[in-house]
């Protein structure tokens, strides 16, 4: 169910890339959201594979690792990873669909704009814009971020950083 990235010790257990069902002519690229991992899309991935689709859900750069790696990751890294994942799938499948969740939906829109190879595009809770207050907070995060500190998710389903 997971790709070769599981051998990377920097990846938190359970945050691996998902790669299922290589047979068939239709592949589906799944792109997870910001601060997330492919596991949020694992149920969808399994159901698609069960129906005969080839599924690839990459772990985006900086995600599923420690906070330092996450803070180093930039939008251009995520866009490049999404593009290279699509290129990888284009070599294998005659038909391609891209499904993106939140930030993954924004990445899906960006890569879909650059190719005619995508048969269908599905956007789940797309994050395509933000209010001015949020844009300002994001642009100045380097000022207030160190004061805010990290937020500890108490949800037992969260992937814990050892």
C-alpha positions as CSV (number, residue, x, y, z in Angstrom):
1,X,0.0,0.0,0.0
2,X,2.9,2.4,0.6
3,X,5.6,3.5,-1.7
4,X,9.4,3.2,-1.3
5,X,9.4,6.4,0.9
6,X,8.6,4.3,3.9
7,X,12.3,3.4,4.0
8,X,13.0,7.1,4.7
9,X,13.6,7.4,8.5
10,X,12.6,11.1,8.4
11,X,9.0,10.2,7.5
12,X,6.8,9.8,10.5
13,X,5.3,6.3,10.7
14,X,1.9,6.3,9.0
15,X,2.6,9.3,6.8
16,X,3.9,7.4,3.7
17,X,3.0,7.8,0.1
18,X,0.2,5.6,-1.1
19,X,0.6,3.6,-4.3
20,X,-2.0,1.1,-5.2
21,X,-3.2,-1.1,-8.2
22,X,-0.9,-0.6,-11.1
23,X,-3.1,-2.5,-13.6
24,X,-5.6,-0.8,-15.8
25,X,-5.5,2.2,-18.1
26,X,-6.8,4.9,-15.7
27,X,-4.7,6.4,-13.0
28,X,-5.8,8.8,-10.2
29,X,-3.4,11.2,-8.6
30,X,-4.5,12.2,-5.1
31,X,-3.1,15.4,-3.5
32,X,-3.4,15.9,0.2
33,X,-3.9,19.3,2.0
34,X,-1.6,21.6,3.9
35,X,0.0,20.1,7.0
36,X,-1.5,16.8,6.2
37,X,-0.5,13.4,4.7
38,X,-1.8,11.0,2.1
39,X,-3.6,9.1,4.9
40,X,-6.5,11.5,4.8
41,X,-7.2,10.2,1.4
42,X,-6.5,6.5,2.2
43,X,-10.1,5.4,2.2
44,X,-10.7,7.0,-1.1
45,X,-7.5,5.5,-2.5
46,X,-8.5,2.0,-1.4
47,X,-12.0,2.4,-2.9
48,X,-10.6,3.6,-6.2
49,X,-8.1,0.8,-6.4
50,X,-10.8,-1.7,-5.6
51,X,-12.7,-0.4,-8.7
52,X,-9.6,-0.9,-10.9
53,X,-8.0,2.5,-10.8
54,X,-4.3,3.0,-10.4
55,X,-3.8,5.3,-7.4
56,X,-0.8,7.4,-6.4
57,X,-1.0,9.8,-3.4
58,X,2.5,11.3,-2.8
59,X,3.6,12.7,0.5
60,X,4.3,16.3,-0.3
61,X,7.6,17.9,0.6
62,X,7.9,18.9,4.3
63,X,4.8,17.0,5.3
64,X,4.8,13.9,7.5
65,X,8.1,14.8,8.9
66,X,9.3,17.0,11.8
67,X,8.4,20.7,12.2
68,X,11.8,21.9,10.9
69,X,11.2,20.1,7.6
70,X,7.7,21.4,7.4
71,X,8.9,25.0,8.0
72,X,11.5,24.7,5.2
73,X,9.0,23.5,2.6
74,X,7.6,26.1,0.2
75,X,4.8,26.3,-2.3
76,X,7.2,25.8,-5.2
77,X,8.3,22.5,-3.7
78,X,4.7,21.2,-3.5
79,X,4.0,22.4,-7.1
80,X,7.1,20.6,-8.4
81,X,6.2,17.4,-6.5
82,X,2.6,17.5,-7.9
83,X,4.0,18.0,-11.4
84,X,6.5,15.2,-11.1
85,X,3.9,12.9,-9.7
86,X,1.6,13.7,-12.7
87,X,4.5,13.1,-15.1
88,X,5.3,9.8,-13.4
89,X,1.6,8.7,-13.9
90,X,1.5,9.9,-17.5
91,X,4.2,7.4,-18.4
92,X,2.0,4.5,-17.1
93,X,-1.7,5.4,-17.7
94,X,-3.7,6.3,-20.8
95,X,-6.2,8.3,-18.8
96,X,-5.6,10.4,-15.7
97,X,-7.7,12.0,-13.1
98,X,-6.5,14.3,-10.4
99,X,-8.2,14.7,-7.0
100,X,-7.1,17.3,-4.6
101,X,-8.1,18.1,-1.0
102,X,-7.9,21.7,0.2
103,X,-4.4,22.9,-0.7
104,X,-4.1,19.7,-2.8
105,X,-7.1,21.0,-4.8
106,X,-5.2,24.3,-5.4
107,X,-2.2,22.2,-6.6
108,X,-4.5,20.2,-8.8
109,X,-5.8,23.3,-10.5
110,X,-2.2,24.6,-11.1
111,X,-1.0,21.4,-12.7
112,X,-4.2,20.9,-14.7
113,X,-3.7,24.3,-16.2
114,X,-0.4,23.1,-17.7
115,X,-1.5,19.9,-19.4
116,X,-4.2,18.4,-21.6
117,X,-3.6,14.9,-20.3
118,X,-6.0,15.1,-17.4
119,X,-9.4,13.4,-18.1
120,X,-11.1,14.7,-15.0
121,X,-10.4,17.0,-12.1
122,X,-12.0,16.7,-8.7
123,X,-11.6,19.4,-6.1
124,X,-12.6,18.6,-2.5
125,X,-12.9,21.7,-0.3
126,X,-10.6,23.6,-2.6
127,X,-8.4,26.3,-1.1
128,X,-8.2,28.8,-4.0
129,X,-8.1,32.1,-2.2
130,X,-8.1,33.7,1.2
131,X,-9.4,36.9,2.8
132,X,-7.0,39.9,3.1
133,X,-6.6,39.4,6.9
134,X,-5.4,35.8,6.4
135,X,-3.1,36.8,3.5
136,X,-1.6,39.5,5.8
137,X,-1.1,37.0,8.7
138,X,0.5,34.5,6.3
139,X,2.9,37.2,4.9
140,X,4.0,38.3,8.4
141,X,4.1,34.9,10.0
142,X,7.9,35.2,10.5
143,X,7.1,38.1,12.9
144,X,4.4,36.6,15.1
145,X,5.0,32.9,14.5
146,X,7.8,32.4,17.0
147,X,5.6,34.1,19.7
148,X,2.6,31.8,18.9
149,X,4.6,28.6,19.2
150,X,3.4,25.2,18.0
151,X,-0.2,24.1,18.5
152,X,-0.5,20.6,19.9
153,X,-3.4,18.6,18.3
154,X,-5.0,16.5,21.0
155,X,-6.9,14.4,18.5
156,X,-6.0,10.7,19.0
157,X,-6.1,10.2,15.2
158,X,-3.3,12.7,14.6
159,X,0.1,11.5,13.5
160,X,2.4,12.1,16.5
161,X,5.9,13.4,16.0
162,X,8.1,11.2,18.3
